[in-house]
């Protein structure tokens, strides 16, 4: 007889009712975590995934004296967990800490133009703290140092202030914005106060970087006063772990950083006393940095003579220095060859030695100028480059862009691009007590497990989409395949434009359209003949304003169009529920850009796993389409249409397009719902769908 599972964890479930299938999911998660497993959880939107993971995780954590950590890829997804944590807090009184970027809680960022929320914030904050510590110990001696008054007040705040802060912070689930406001009002650094109490959290809500960046994770463990085996980690939108981990452990060095290093050496010389003896390492360091910059410039200028300079824009353009499609033993690094020659010509025979000289001199410069030293940054990167130039885990590449669109003002960037995020994820998942990886698009589970190098026991759960089938319609429209080579073909443009005009005209509400890239989105925006408002998610700008305008239009009973691109911010994690979105259109198949980085990933995956194309391009593409399709029909009562616009979604496409066809690559239950509709029949199919729903409502 099957034993009824213990459900003490329901103490942490704050709702009065459950979604269909939610109890089953929670039972499985509780069992998996009790057995110290890694659990893969795929569920459709609106099925309660958040609480399904949180409640059993907290139950196990309380039984085993563990801490639950929620990691999300961005702030938008974090908000859902904060809201659910508030409900659990109200019912059970658990203590919750929410961490975002430190800069978001810094009062000084708001009042000091020199301390900005940018890439330099960490270093600048560290220097300010170091100065303030010196000032605190001897105010007369260090009276001229630039300090942070908020941090100074936090060095000895008194027990009463600390107790009041703790009582305030844990009386609710506090967002970083509230911590910032508290710091401004009380003249303290709220982040410094919070650090003292992170270890008391039952639940920590944070970003992916806090867990997937090895250096940051060590810091988080220190705050928690825990080891990895003391943590149960829930990864939201876990299909993103691979790409985020790769980004966190890739390393970059910009030409601008090298130039700033050279500039600070000259600044250092200017502030020295006239009679001071010149540091013998100053000239060596400046020479080393100059050779580094000279080599970067020589490489990209030579390559740009081959590749027309007119192609360079304000976006980074890759410059190949290593063939991405050759095996490791055949790699020839054009930058490294020239760099070695230039160092030798300058009399630098021992690279490790000059790197250490530069680091040590950088520390002297940093102390004198009282700001982070770029000399140290250059030395650290070149040390890493030397160590990894022949590593199978990294691919060296250079990029170039123009400053503010000025083709005569170019800047380069050298990068060690990570090929195998498993060098982080493998040890991480091996060390945790347990974990839940959840998303609406995790499948295929076995390939995700392989890529992340998860070697311990795992279990899986797939929550089927239990919404009424007549509330949704998924159609594939076989217009000519939109490969990059024929997207500007007049026939293709006419076909896409005609179908999109028909879709917009026949829709009963808002239409969300995703193109393969931003260029395509802009191109078609100009071609629409519709008489409704058309909003666009502009690249490089916040999507908040057009998104909110789109929502307001739909929720007021009117119709509008929102145009975006599939690798942009709106394709996942945004809820276009009910009247916010009635139709979503996917124009084309969004294969990742076939640049040198992705080709290098494909080559590495082919050598490591076999079937590199599918691992690097095929599976991420299907996940991206599934995420975008899932923006509409968000609950059992919601209804809408999902349209796939490209003949590669057609049942006949494998015969013509081979691996570029996507037929059969969706999960079986989703593939079964896709109906092919000829372009000239789309309008009628849409009108009939909405006509049926109007009749049901009346």
C-alpha positions as CSV (number, residue, x, y, z in Angstrom):
1,X,0.0,0.0,0.0
2,X,1.4,3.4,-1.0
3,X,2.3,5.6,1.9
4,X,0.7,9.0,2.2
5,X,3.5,11.6,2.1
6,X,4.0,13.9,5.0
7,X,2.7,17.4,4.2
8,X,3.9,19.5,7.1
9,X,5.4,21.8,4.5
10,X,1.9,23.1,3.8
11,X,2.5,25.3,6.8
12,X,4.4,27.5,4.4
13,X,1.7,27.5,1.7
14,X,-0.2,30.8,2.2
15,X,-3.1,30.3,-0.2
16,X,-6.5,28.9,0.5
17,X,-6.8,27.0,-2.8
18,X,-4.4,25.3,-5.2
19,X,-4.1,25.1,-8.9
20,X,-4.8,21.7,-10.5
21,X,-1.7,19.5,-10.2
22,X,0.0,21.8,-7.7
23,X,-0.2,19.4,-4.8
24,X,1.4,16.6,-6.9
25,X,4.3,19.0,-7.8
26,X,4.9,20.0,-4.2
27,X,4.9,16.4,-3.0
28,X,7.5,15.5,-5.6
29,X,9.7,18.5,-4.8
30,X,9.5,17.7,-1.1
31,X,10.5,14.1,-1.7
32,X,13.4,15.1,-4.0
33,X,14.8,17.7,-1.6
34,X,14.4,15.3,1.4
35,X,16.6,12.9,-0.6
36,X,19.1,15.7,-1.4
37,X,18.3,15.6,-5.1
38,X,18.4,18.2,-7.9
39,X,14.8,18.6,-9.2
40,X,13.8,19.7,-12.7
41,X,10.4,21.3,-12.7
42,X,8.7,22.5,-15.9
43,X,5.3,24.1,-15.6
44,X,3.2,26.4,-17.7
45,X,2.5,30.0,-16.5
46,X,-0.3,30.4,-14.1
47,X,0.2,27.0,-12.5
48,X,1.7,28.2,-9.3
49,X,5.4,27.2,-9.9
50,X,6.7,29.7,-7.5
51,X,4.8,28.5,-4.4
52,X,5.1,24.9,-5.6
53,X,8.9,25.2,-5.2
54,X,8.9,27.6,-2.2
55,X,6.6,25.7,0.3
56,X,8.3,22.3,0.2
57,X,11.8,23.9,0.1
58,X,11.1,25.8,3.2
59,X,9.6,22.7,4.8
60,X,12.7,20.7,4.2
61,X,14.9,23.6,5.2
62,X,13.2,23.9,8.6
63,X,13.5,20.2,9.2
64,X,17.2,20.0,8.3
65,X,18.4,23.4,9.5
66,X,19.1,24.7,6.0
67,X,18.6,28.1,4.3
68,X,16.5,28.5,1.1
69,X,17.9,30.7,-1.6
70,X,15.9,31.9,-4.6
71,X,18.0,33.0,-7.6
72,X,16.4,34.9,-10.5
73,X,17.9,36.1,-13.8
74,X,16.6,39.7,-13.4
75,X,14.8,42.1,-11.2
76,X,11.5,41.5,-13.0
77,X,11.3,37.8,-12.1
78,X,12.4,38.6,-8.6
79,X,9.3,40.6,-7.9
80,X,7.1,37.5,-8.1
81,X,9.1,35.8,-5.4
82,X,9.1,38.9,-3.2
83,X,5.3,39.0,-3.4
84,X,4.9,35.3,-2.6
85,X,7.4,35.7,0.2
86,X,5.3,38.4,1.7
87,X,2.3,36.0,1.9
88,X,4.5,33.3,3.6
89,X,5.9,35.9,5.9
90,X,2.4,37.1,6.9
91,X,1.4,33.5,7.7
92,X,4.5,32.1,9.3
93,X,6.8,35.0,10.3
94,X,9.8,33.7,8.4
95,X,12.7,36.1,8.1
96,X,13.5,37.1,4.5
97,X,16.4,39.0,3.0
98,X,16.3,40.5,-0.6
99,X,19.6,41.3,-2.3
100,X,20.1,43.1,-5.6
101,X,23.0,45.2,-6.7
102,X,24.6,47.0,-3.8
103,X,24.5,50.3,-5.7
104,X,20.6,50.2,-5.6
105,X,20.8,50.6,-1.8
106,X,23.6,53.2,-1.7
107,X,22.5,56.7,-0.5
108,X,25.7,58.3,-1.8
109,X,25.0,57.3,-5.4
110,X,22.0,59.6,-5.2
111,X,24.0,62.6,-4.1
112,X,27.5,62.1,-5.6
113,X,28.0,62.4,-9.3
114,X,31.4,60.7,-9.0
115,X,30.0,57.6,-7.4
116,X,27.7,56.2,-10.1
117,X,25.8,53.0,-10.5
118,X,28.1,51.6,-13.1
119,X,30.8,49.0,-13.7
120,X,33.2,51.1,-11.5
121,X,30.9,51.2,-8.5
122,X,32.4,48.3,-6.7
123,X,36.0,49.6,-6.9
124,X,35.0,53.2,-6.1
125,X,32.9,52.1,-3.1
126,X,35.8,50.0,-1.8
127,X,38.2,53.0,-2.1
128,X,35.7,55.2,-0.3
129,X,35.3,52.6,2.5
130,X,39.1,52.2,2.8
131,X,39.5,56.0,3.1
132,X,36.7,56.2,5.6
133,X,38.2,53.5,7.8
134,X,41.5,55.5,7.9
135,X,39.6,58.7,8.7
136,X,37.7,57.0,11.5
137,X,41.0,55.8,13.1
138,X,42.8,59.2,12.8
139,X,40.7,62.1,11.6
140,X,43.5,64.7,11.8
141,X,46.0,62.6,9.8
142,X,43.5,61.8,7.1
143,X,41.3,64.9,7.1
144,X,41.8,65.4,3.3
145,X,40.6,62.0,2.3
146,X,37.3,61.7,0.4
147,X,35.0,59.6,2.6
148,X,31.4,58.3,2.8
149,X,29.5,59.9,5.7
150,X,26.8,57.1,5.6
151,X,29.5,54.4,6.0
152,X,31.3,56.5,8.7
153,X,28.1,56.7,10.7
154,X,27.7,52.9,10.3
155,X,31.1,52.0,11.8
156,X,29.9,52.5,15.4
157,X,26.1,53.0,15.2
158,X,25.3,51.8,18.7
159,X,23.3,48.8,19.8
160,X,20.0,50.8,19.9
161,X,20.2,51.7,16.2
162,X,21.1,48.2,15.2
163,X,18.2,46.7,17.1
164,X,15.8,49.2,15.6
165,X,17.0,48.4,12.1
166,X,16.7,44.7,12.7
167,X,13.2,45.0,14.0
168,X,12.2,47.3,11.1
169,X,13.8,45.1,8.4
170,X,12.4,41.8,9.5
171,X,8.9,43.1,10.2
172,X,8.2,42.7,6.5
173,X,9.8,41.6,3.2
174,X,11.9,44.6,2.3
175,X,12.8,45.6,-1.2
176,X,16.3,47.2,-1.8
177,X,14.5,50.4,-2.6
178,X,13.1,50.5,0.9
179,X,16.5,49.9,2.3
180,X,17.8,52.9,0.3
181,X,15.1,55.1,1.6
182,X,15.8,54.0,5.2
183,X,19.5,54.8,4.8
184,X,18.8,58.3,3.5
185,X,16.4,59.0,6.3
186,X,18.6,57.7,9.1
187,X,22.0,58.8,7.6
188,X,23.4,55.2,7.7
189,X,24.5,52.7,5.1
190,X,21.6,50.3,5.1
191,X,23.7,47.7,3.2
192,X,26.3,47.7,6.0
193,X,23.6,47.2,8.6
194,X,21.9,44.4,6.5
195,X,25.2,42.5,6.2
196,X,25.1,41.9,9.9
197,X,21.8,40.1,9.7
198,X,21.8,38.2,6.4
199,X,22.8,35.0,8.3
200,X,19.5,35.2,10.2
201,X,17.4,34.8,7.0
202,X,15.3,31.7,6.5
203,X,14.9,32.8,2.9
204,X,17.3,34.8,0.7
205,X,16.0,36.2,-2.6
206,X,18.8,37.3,-4.9
207,X,20.1,37.4,-8.5
208,X,21.8,34.7,-10.5
209,X,25.1,36.5,-10.1
210,X,25.0,36.0,-6.4
211,X,25.1,32.2,-6.9
212,X,26.7,31.6,-10.4
213,X,29.6,34.1,-10.1
214,X,32.1,32.1,-8.0
215,X,33.7,35.2,-6.4
216,X,30.3,36.6,-5.5
217,X,29.0,33.3,-4.2
218,X,32.0,33.0,-1.8
219,X,31.0,36.5,-0.5
220,X,27.3,35.4,-0.1
221,X,28.4,32.3,1.8
222,X,30.4,34.5,4.2
223,X,27.4,36.7,4.8
224,X,25.2,33.7,5.4
225,X,27.8,32.0,7.6
226,X,27.0,28.9,5.7
227,X,28.6,26.3,3.5
228,X,27.1,25.3,0.1
229,X,25.8,22.0,1.7
230,X,23.6,24.2,4.0
231,X,21.7,25.7,1.0
232,X,18.6,24.7,-0.9
233,X,18.7,26.8,-4.1
234,X,15.7,27.5,-6.3
235,X,16.6,28.7,-9.8
236,X,13.8,30.6,-11.5
237,X,13.8,30.6,-15.4
238,X,16.5,27.9,-15.1
239,X,16.8,27.6,-18.9
240,X,19.0,30.7,-18.5
241,X,21.6,29.2,-16.2
242,X,23.9,28.2,-19.1
243,X,24.1,31.6,-20.7
244,X,24.3,33.6,-17.4
245,X,27.0,31.3,-16.0
246,X,29.0,31.7,-19.2
247,X,28.7,35.5,-19.1
248,X,29.8,35.7,-15.4
249,X,33.1,33.7,-16.0
250,X,34.0,35.3,-19.3
251,X,36.6,38.0,-18.9
252,X,37.0,41.3,-20.8
253,X,39.6,44.0,-21.2
254,X,38.7,47.1,-23.1
255,X,41.1,49.5,-24.8
256,X,39.5,52.2,-22.7
257,X,40.7,50.4,-19.5
258,X,44.3,50.3,-20.8
259,X,44.2,53.9,-21.8
260,X,42.9,54.9,-18.3
261,X,45.7,52.9,-16.8
262,X,48.3,54.9,-18.9
263,X,46.6,58.1,-17.9
264,X,46.6,57.3,-14.2
265,X,50.4,56.7,-14.4
266,X,50.8,60.2,-15.6
267,X,48.5,61.6,-13.0
268,X,50.5,59.7,-10.4
269,X,53.7,61.4,-11.6
270,X,52.0,64.9,-11.4
271,X,51.1,64.5,-7.7
272,X,54.5,63.3,-6.6
273,X,56.7,65.7,-4.7
274,X,59.3,67.4,-6.9
275,X,62.1,65.9,-5.0
276,X,60.6,62.4,-4.8
277,X,62.6,59.6,-6.4
278,X,61.0,58.1,-9.4
279,X,59.7,54.6,-8.9
280,X,61.7,52.2,-11.1
281,X,58.6,50.2,-11.9
282,X,56.7,53.2,-13.3
283,X,58.4,53.1,-16.7
284,X,58.1,49.3,-16.9
285,X,54.4,49.5,-16.2
286,X,53.7,52.2,-18.7
287,X,55.7,50.3,-21.3
288,X,53.7,47.1,-20.6
289,X,50.4,48.9,-20.9
290,X,51.4,50.8,-24.1
291,X,52.4,47.5,-25.7
292,X,49.1,45.9,-24.8
293,X,47.1,48.8,-26.3
294,X,49.4,49.0,-29.3
295,X,48.8,45.3,-30.1
296,X,45.1,45.6,-29.7
297,X,44.9,48.5,-32.1
298,X,47.2,46.8,-34.6
299,X,45.1,43.7,-34.7
300,X,41.7,45.3,-35.2
301,X,43.0,47.9,-37.6
302,X,44.6,45.1,-39.8
303,X,41.4,43.1,-39.7
304,X,39.3,46.1,-40.5
305,X,41.3,46.6,-43.7
306,X,39.9,43.2,-44.7
307,X,36.5,43.8,-43.3
308,X,35.2,47.2,-44.3
309,X,35.3,49.8,-41.5
310,X,31.9,51.0,-42.6
311,X,30.4,48.0,-40.8
312,X,31.6,49.3,-37.5
313,X,28.9,50.9,-35.3
314,X,28.3,51.8,-31.7
315,X,27.6,48.1,-31.1
316,X,30.5,45.7,-30.5
317,X,31.6,43.9,-33.7
318,X,33.6,40.7,-33.4
319,X,37.1,40.6,-34.9
320,X,38.3,37.1,-35.4
321,X,41.8,36.3,-33.9
322,X,41.2,32.6,-33.6
323,X,39.3,30.3,-36.0
324,X,36.2,29.2,-34.0
325,X,35.8,26.0,-36.0
326,X,39.2,24.4,-35.4
327,X,40.1,22.0,-32.6
328,X,42.2,23.3,-29.7
329,X,45.5,21.8,-30.9
330,X,45.0,23.7,-34.2
331,X,44.3,27.1,-32.7
332,X,46.5,30.0,-33.9
333,X,45.9,33.2,-31.9
334,X,46.8,36.2,-34.0
335,X,46.7,38.6,-31.1
336,X,48.9,36.4,-28.9
337,X,51.5,35.9,-31.6
338,X,51.8,39.7,-32.3
339,X,51.7,40.5,-28.5
340,X,54.6,38.1,-27.8
341,X,56.6,39.6,-30.6
342,X,56.0,43.1,-29.4
343,X,56.9,42.2,-25.8
344,X,60.1,40.6,-27.0
345,X,61.0,43.6,-29.1
346,X,60.6,45.8,-26.1
347,X,63.0,43.7,-24.1
348,X,60.3,42.0,-21.9
349,X,61.2,38.4,-21.8
350,X,59.3,37.3,-18.6
351,X,55.6,38.1,-18.9
352,X,54.7,36.8,-15.4
353,X,57.3,39.0,-13.9
354,X,56.1,42.2,-15.7
355,X,52.5,41.3,-14.7
356,X,53.5,41.2,-11.0
357,X,55.5,44.4,-11.4
358,X,52.4,46.1,-12.8
359,X,50.1,44.8,-10.0
360,X,52.5,46.1,-7.3
361,X,53.0,49.5,-9.0
362,X,49.2,49.7,-9.4
363,X,48.7,49.3,-5.7
364,X,51.1,52.3,-5.1
365,X,49.2,54.4,-7.7
366,X,45.9,53.4,-6.1
367,X,47.0,54.5,-2.7
368,X,48.4,57.8,-4.0
369,X,45.4,58.7,-6.2
370,X,42.8,57.2,-3.9
371,X,40.9,55.6,-6.6
372,X,40.9,52.1,-8.3
373,X,43.9,51.4,-10.4
374,X,43.4,50.3,-14.0
375,X,47.0,49.1,-14.1
376,X,45.9,46.3,-11.8
377,X,42.9,45.5,-14.0
378,X,45.1,45.2,-17.1
379,X,47.7,43.0,-15.3
380,X,45.0,40.6,-13.9
381,X,43.4,40.2,-17.4
382,X,46.7,39.6,-19.2
383,X,47.6,37.0,-16.5
384,X,44.3,35.2,-17.1
385,X,44.8,35.4,-20.9
386,X,48.3,33.9,-20.6
387,X,46.9,31.0,-18.5
388,X,43.8,30.4,-20.7
389,X,45.0,31.1,-24.2
390,X,45.3,27.4,-24.8
391,X,42.4,26.3,-22.5
392,X,39.6,24.2,-24.0
393,X,37.2,26.1,-21.7
394,X,37.8,29.6,-23.3
395,X,37.8,31.2,-26.7
396,X,39.8,34.4,-27.3
397,X,38.1,37.0,-29.4
398,X,38.5,40.7,-30.1
399,X,35.7,43.2,-30.7
400,X,35.6,46.8,-31.9
401,X,33.1,49.6,-31.9
402,X,32.9,53.3,-32.8
403,X,32.6,56.0,-30.2
404,X,29.2,57.7,-30.6
405,X,29.0,56.5,-34.2
406,X,32.3,58.2,-35.2
407,X,34.1,55.8,-37.5
408,X,37.4,57.6,-36.9
409,X,37.2,57.0,-33.1
410,X,37.4,53.2,-32.7
411,X,37.8,51.3,-29.5
412,X,38.8,47.6,-29.1
413,X,38.0,45.0,-26.5
414,X,39.8,41.7,-25.8
415,X,37.7,38.9,-24.4
416,X,38.2,35.4,-23.0
417,X,34.8,33.9,-23.8
418,X,33.7,30.9,-21.8
419,X,32.7,27.8,-23.8
420,X,31.8,25.5,-20.9
421,X,29.7,27.0,-18.1
422,X,29.9,23.5,-16.5
423,X,33.3,24.6,-14.9
424,X,31.1,26.6,-12.6
425,X,27.8,24.8,-12.5
426,X,29.3,21.3,-12.1
427,X,31.0,22.0,-8.8
428,X,28.1,24.2,-7.6
429,X,25.4,21.6,-8.0
430,X,27.6,18.9,-6.5
431,X,28.1,21.0,-3.4
432,X,24.5,22.2,-2.6
433,X,22.2,20.3,-0.3
434,X,19.6,20.3,-3.0
435,X,18.2,22.5,-5.8
436,X,15.1,23.1,-7.8
437,X,15.5,24.2,-11.4
438,X,12.2,25.5,-12.7
439,X,11.0,27.1,-15.9
440,X,8.2,26.8,-18.5
441,X,10.9,25.7,-21.0
442,X,13.4,23.3,-19.5
443,X,13.0,20.3,-21.8
444,X,14.9,18.3,-22.9
445,X,15.9,17.6,-19.3
446,X,18.8,15.2,-20.1
447,X,20.6,17.7,-22.3
448,X,20.3,20.4,-19.7
449,X,21.7,18.1,-17.1
450,X,24.6,17.2,-19.4
451,X,25.5,20.8,-20.3
452,X,25.4,21.9,-16.6
453,X,27.4,18.8,-15.6
454,X,24.9,17.7,-12.9
455,X,26.2,14.2,-11.9
456,X,24.2,13.6,-8.7
457,X,20.7,12.1,-8.4
458,X,18.0,14.1,-10.2
459,X,14.2,13.8,-10.6
460,X,11.8,15.5,-12.9
461,X,8.2,16.8,-13.0
462,X,6.3,18.1,-16.0
463,X,3.1,20.0,-15.1
464,X,0.9,19.7,-18.2
465,X,-1.0,22.7,-19.5
466,X,-4.5,22.1,-18.0
467,X,-6.1,25.2,-19.5
468,X,-9.2,24.5,-21.7
469,X,-7.9,23.7,-25.2
470,X,-10.6,25.8,-26.9
471,X,-9.1,28.9,-25.2
472,X,-6.0,28.7,-27.3
473,X,-5.1,28.3,-30.9
474,X,-1.5,27.7,-32.2
475,X,-1.0,28.0,-36.0
476,X,2.0,27.8,-38.3
477,X,1.8,30.0,-41.4
478,X,4.1,28.8,-44.2
479,X,5.5,32.0,-45.6
480,X,9.0,31.8,-47.3
481,X,11.7,30.8,-44.8
482,X,13.2,34.0,-43.4
483,X,16.9,33.1,-43.5
484,X,19.2,36.1,-43.2
485,X,20.1,35.9,-46.9
486,X,16.6,36.4,-48.1
487,X,14.9,38.6,-45.4
488,X,15.3,41.6,-47.7
489,X,13.8,39.7,-50.7
490,X,10.8,41.8,-51.9
491,X,8.6,38.7,-52.2
492,X,9.4,37.7,-48.6
493,X,8.7,41.2,-47.3
494,X,5.4,41.4,-49.1
495,X,4.3,38.0,-47.8
496,X,5.2,38.9,-44.1
497,X,3.6,42.4,-44.4
498,X,0.4,41.0,-45.8
499,X,0.0,38.3,-43.2
500,X,0.8,40.7,-40.3
501,X,-1.7,43.3,-41.6
502,X,-4.4,40.5,-41.8
503,X,-3.5,39.4,-38.2
504,X,-3.8,43.0,-36.8
505,X,-7.0,43.8,-38.7
506,X,-8.8,40.6,-37.6
507,X,-7.6,40.5,-34.0
508,X,-10.1,41.3,-31.2
509,X,-7.4,42.8,-29.1
510,X,-3.7,43.6,-28.6
511,X,-1.2,42.0,-31.0
512,X,2.4,41.3,-29.8
513,X,4.9,40.7,-32.6
514,X,8.4,39.2,-32.1
515,X,10.9,39.5,-34.9
516,X,14.3,37.7,-35.2
517,X,16.2,40.8,-34.5
518,X,15.8,44.5,-33.9
519,X,16.6,45.5,-37.5
520,X,13.7,43.4,-38.7
521,X,11.4,44.9,-36.1
522,X,12.2,48.5,-37.3
523,X,11.9,47.5,-41.0
524,X,8.4,46.2,-40.6
525,X,7.1,48.9,-38.3
526,X,7.3,51.3,-41.2
527,X,5.2,49.0,-43.5
528,X,2.1,48.3,-41.4
529,X,-1.2,49.7,-42.9
530,X,-3.1,49.3,-39.7
531,X,-5.0,52.2,-38.1
532,X,-4.1,51.4,-34.5
533,X,-1.2,52.5,-32.3
534,X,2.0,50.7,-32.9
535,X,4.6,50.7,-30.1
536,X,8.2,49.4,-30.4
537,X,10.7,48.1,-27.9
538,X,13.7,50.2,-29.0
539,X,17.1,48.5,-28.6
540,X,19.2,50.0,-25.9
541,X,16.2,51.7,-24.2
542,X,13.9,50.6,-21.4
543,X,10.9,48.5,-22.6
544,X,8.8,49.8,-19.6
545,X,7.1,52.7,-21.4
546,X,6.0,51.0,-24.6
547,X,5.0,47.9,-22.6
548,X,2.8,50.0,-20.2
549,X,1.2,51.9,-23.1
550,X,0.4,48.6,-24.8
551,X,-1.1,47.2,-21.6
552,X,-3.3,50.3,-21.0
553,X,-4.6,50.2,-24.5
554,X,-5.7,46.6,-24.3
555,X,-7.1,46.8,-20.8
556,X,-9.2,49.8,-21.9
557,X,-10.9,47.6,-24.5
558,X,-9.0,49.0,-27.5
559,X,-6.4,47.4,-29.7
560,X,-2.7,48.2,-30.4
561,X,0.5,46.5,-31.6
562,X,3.7,46.0,-29.7
563,X,6.8,45.2,-31.8
564,X,9.9,43.6,-30.2
565,X,12.6,41.1,-31.0
566,X,13.1,37.5,-29.8
567,X,16.4,38.0,-28.0
568,X,15.1,41.2,-26.3
569,X,13.7,41.8,-22.8
570,X,10.0,41.2,-23.5
571,X,10.3,37.6,-24.9
572,X,10.2,36.0,-21.5
573,X,9.3,36.9,-17.9
574,X,6.6,39.4,-18.9
575,X,2.9,38.7,-18.3
576,X,0.7,39.6,-21.2
577,X,-2.4,38.2,-19.5
578,X,-6.0,38.7,-20.6
579,X,-6.6,41.9,-22.6
580,X,-2.9,42.8,-22.4
581,X,-2.3,40.4,-25.3
582,X,-4.7,38.4,-27.4
583,X,-2.3,37.4,-30.2
584,X,1.5,36.7,-30.2
585,X,3.3,36.3,-33.5
586,X,6.7,34.8,-33.9
587,X,8.2,36.0,-37.2
588,X,10.9,33.6,-38.4
589,X,13.0,31.1,-36.5
590,X,15.2,32.9,-33.9
591,X,18.5,31.0,-34.2
592,X,21.2,32.8,-32.2
593,X,23.4,35.0,-34.3
594,X,26.0,32.8,-36.0
595,X,29.0,34.8,-34.8
596,X,32.4,33.5,-33.9
597,X,31.5,33.1,-30.2
598,X,28.6,30.7,-30.9
599,X,30.5,28.9,-33.6
600,X,33.3,28.3,-31.0
601,X,30.6,27.0,-28.6
602,X,29.3,24.7,-31.3
603,X,32.8,23.4,-32.0
604,X,33.5,22.8,-28.3
605,X,30.1,21.1,-27.7
606,X,30.6,18.9,-30.7
607,X,34.0,17.7,-29.4
608,X,32.6,17.3,-25.8
609,X,29.1,15.9,-26.3
610,X,28.6,15.3,-30.0
611,X,25.7,17.0,-31.9
612,X,27.2,20.5,-31.3
613,X,24.7,22.2,-33.6
614,X,21.7,21.0,-31.6
615,X,23.2,21.8,-28.2
616,X,24.5,25.3,-29.2
617,X,21.7,26.4,-31.6
618,X,18.8,24.1,-32.0
619,X,17.7,23.6,-28.4
620,X,18.2,27.3,-27.3
621,X,16.2,28.4,-30.3
622,X,13.2,26.2,-29.5
623,X,13.3,27.4,-25.8
624,X,13.3,31.0,-27.1
625,X,10.2,30.3,-29.3
626,X,8.4,28.5,-26.5
627,X,9.1,31.4,-24.1
628,X,7.8,33.9,-26.6
629,X,4.7,31.8,-27.4
630,X,3.9,31.6,-23.7
631,X,3.5,35.4,-23.3
632,X,-0.3,35.0,-24.0
633,X,-2.9,32.7,-22.5
634,X,-1.7,32.9,-18.9
635,X,-4.5,31.4,-16.9
636,X,-7.4,28.9,-17.3
637,X,-9.9,31.7,-18.2
638,X,-7.5,33.6,-20.5
639,X,-7.7,33.0,-24.3
640,X,-5.6,33.9,-27.3
641,X,-3.8,32.8,-30.4
642,X,-0.1,32.0,-31.0
643,X,1.2,32.3,-34.6
644,X,4.4,30.9,-36.0
645,X,5.3,32.7,-39.2
646,X,7.8,30.8,-41.3
647,X,7.6,27.6,-43.4
648,X,10.2,26.0,-41.2
649,X,7.4,25.4,-38.7
650,X,5.5,23.5,-41.4
651,X,5.2,19.6,-41.3
652,X,6.8,19.4,-44.7
653,X,9.9,21.5,-43.8
654,X,12.3,18.7,-42.7
655,X,12.3,17.5,-46.3
656,X,13.6,20.8,-47.5
657,X,15.4,22.4,-44.6
658,X,17.0,19.4,-42.8
659,X,18.4,20.6,-39.5
660,X,17.1,24.1,-39.9
661,X,13.5,22.8,-39.7
662,X,12.0,23.0,-36.2
663,X,9.2,20.5,-36.8
664,X,9.4,17.7,-34.2
665,X,11.7,19.7,-31.8
666,X,8.9,21.0,-29.6
667,X,7.6,18.8,-26.8
668,X,5.1,16.3,-28.2
669,X,2.0,17.8,-26.5
670,X,2.9,21.2,-27.9
671,X,3.7,19.9,-31.4
672,X,0.3,18.2,-31.5
673,X,-1.5,21.6,-31.1
674,X,0.2,23.3,-34.0
675,X,-2.1,23.6,-37.0
676,X,-0.9,24.7,-40.4
677,X,-2.9,27.6,-42.0
678,X,-2.2,29.0,-45.4
679,X,-1.4,32.7,-45.5
680,X,-4.6,33.7,-47.3
681,X,-6.7,31.8,-44.7
682,X,-5.2,33.4,-41.6
683,X,-7.7,36.2,-41.3
684,X,-10.7,33.9,-41.4
685,X,-9.2,31.5,-38.8
686,X,-8.6,34.4,-36.4
687,X,-12.0,36.0,-36.9
688,X,-13.7,32.6,-36.3
689,X,-11.7,32.0,-33.1
690,X,-12.7,35.4,-31.6
691,X,-16.3,35.1,-32.8
692,X,-16.6,31.8,-30.9
693,X,-15.3,33.4,-27.8
694,X,-17.6,36.4,-28.1
695,X,-20.5,34.0,-28.4
696,X,-19.4,32.0,-25.3
697,X,-19.0,35.2,-23.2
698,X,-22.6,36.4,-24.2
